[in-house]
Each structure stands twice: as structure tokens, then as C-alpha cells.
Amino acid sequence: MLRGYYPRPGDLLTRVLATGTFDILHPGHVYFLTQARALGDELFVIVARDSNVTHKPKPIVPEEQRLEMVNALETVDKATLGSEKDMFEPLKEIRPDIIALGYDQHFDIELLEIELTKRGLPAKVVRIPLSKRCPLCSTGAIIKEVLKRYG
């Protein structure tokens, strides 16, 4: 699959969008993005801005570096930083067919689909279930282990 942004007119590819903070990239992130990619032909990723992360501790890794890491993953066609004003703004350019949510992302699928439709973005929303289990498959688990060993 080609990497980068390509216009939509006339294409028949299924475009998938995944979003997240992606702080301290780990196997759980790779699993989520691989499963999201399996839903379509192209995977676009929106990386959360540092200023927008309010539901958990602020990221350790700065947003530009998190973006660079996600863009380096072979399964990702294009990653971009989110909007600091309106989370739907980047979707106008990406125009996803499917939005993949992680098991721990706190969105109501039905309400999200309604809001997308109101904005002229009728994407299907799919939740990727948790099935990758490992001792260090979360940023929080990695931080706890580092503190245990070195803190």
C-alpha cells in the first residue's frame, strides 16, 4: 500500500481512521493499529495533541515525537496531529469510511455516528476489542515497571 495522503474522488478504497495518544509506543498500540488496518485498505491515524489529553496524565513523549513514531509504523499510511479546537476538523480532510476505537476509548458509538452524520461524515464506528494481553501492553504498566525498577 502506498504511504501518504491521496485524494478520494473516484477511489474504491476503504479508509480507516484510528485515534489515540500513543504515548510510550507498546505492543497494545501495535495490536490496535493492526486490527484497525485489517478493517480496510488505508489506515490514517490522528495522534492527540498534548493540550487535548485531559482524561489521563499528560503524555511523557511530546506530540511531534509521538507523531513521528506512529508514522514510522508500516501498518499506518498517514498519521497527523489532531486539532486543538475541534476533534472533527481533521476528519473533513481524511473522510474515513470506518473509525476504529480502542477498547478503552470512552466514546458512545451511537452518539459519535450521529454527530459524524450531522457533520456530513457518515463513517461507521467500530470498537476493537481487547485481546492483546501482555505484562507491558499499556503505558501505565510500563511507567509502573520503570518506577519499580529504577524509582
N, C-alpha and C positions, 0 to 999 in steps of 0.2 A: 504494500500500500504506500502511496506517495505521502510524504510528510508536508504539512503546511496548510495554509488556508486556500481553499479553492471555491469559486463561485458555485451557487446551487442551480441556476437555471438549466433545465433540461436533464439534470443528472438523475439517476435512479438509485443512488447510494443511500443507505440508511445511516443517518448521522446520529451518533450517541453523544450525550453530554454527561460528564461526571463533575462533581464539585467537591471541594474539601480544603482543609487547612494544609495537610501533608507536611506536618512538622516532624522532623526526625524520621525520614522515609524508612519504612519497615515492611516485612512480608505481608502484613494485613493490608497495607496500601496497594501493594503489587497485586494481591488477590482481588481486591475490589476493582481495580482498573482493568485487570484481565477479564473478569466476569462482565464488566460493563462493555468492554470491547467486543465480547462474544455476542452481544445483542445487535450488532450492526456492522457496517463496513468502515466507518471512520469514528475515531474517538477524540473528542475535544474535551478539554479539562479546564475548569475555572478554578484557579488557586485563590483562596481567600486572602484579602488584604489584611495586613497586621491590624489596621484600625477597626476592621469589622469583626474580629474574633472577640466576642463578648460572652459566649456561652461556656467557655473554659479558659484556663490560663493562657495568657498571650504566648504566641509561638516563640520558641528559642531561636530558631533559624529565621533570618529576615526574609521577607516575601520574595525579593528578587532571587535569592538563592534557592528557595523552595520551588519557585517557578522554573529555574534552571534544571533542578533535579527531576521534576516531573516531565519537562520537555525532553530530557535525555532518555526516558524510558521508551523502548521500542514499540510498546503497545499503544503509545499516545501519538496521535497525528499532530495535534497542536494544543498547547497549553497557553493560557493567558491569565493575567491578573483580573480579579473581579472589579466591579465598580465600587467606589467608595460611597456613592449616593443611592443607587438603585440596583438591587441584585438582578433585576430582569434586563438591564441595559445591554450586557454582552450577548444575551440570547437573541436580540434583534439582528445581530450580525451573524451569529453562529447558526441560528434557525434549526435547532435539533428536532429530530423525529422522535427520539426517546431521551428521557432524562433518567439516569441511573442514580438512585440514592443508596447510600450505605446503610447497613442495619442500624447504626447508631445516629443517623442524621434525623433530627427531630422536625420533620415536615409531615403534615397531613396530606397524603397523596391526593385525595379527592379535592380538597381546598386548593392545592397547588395547581391541579389540572384546570380548575375553574378560573383561577387567576391568569394562567397562561392563555386560555381561550379568550378571555376578556381583552388581553393584550395582543391578540392576533397571532399567538404562538401555540397552536394546538398540538403540543407534544404529549406523548404517552409517558407516564411516570411509572418506573419500575423500581422496586426495592430489592437490592442484592442481599440475600440472607447471610448471616454469619455462618461460615463453615470452615474458615481457616483458623485453626486453633494452634497456637504455639506460645511458649513462655514469653516471648518478646514481640508479640503481634499488636502492640499498641504503644503509642508514645508515652503514655503514663507508666506502663510497665517498664519501658526502657529507662525512664528517669528514675523510677524507684530502684532499679537494679544498680544504676550508676551510683546513686546515693548510698545504697547499702555497701557497695564495694569500696567506694572512694570518699564518701561523705563523712 
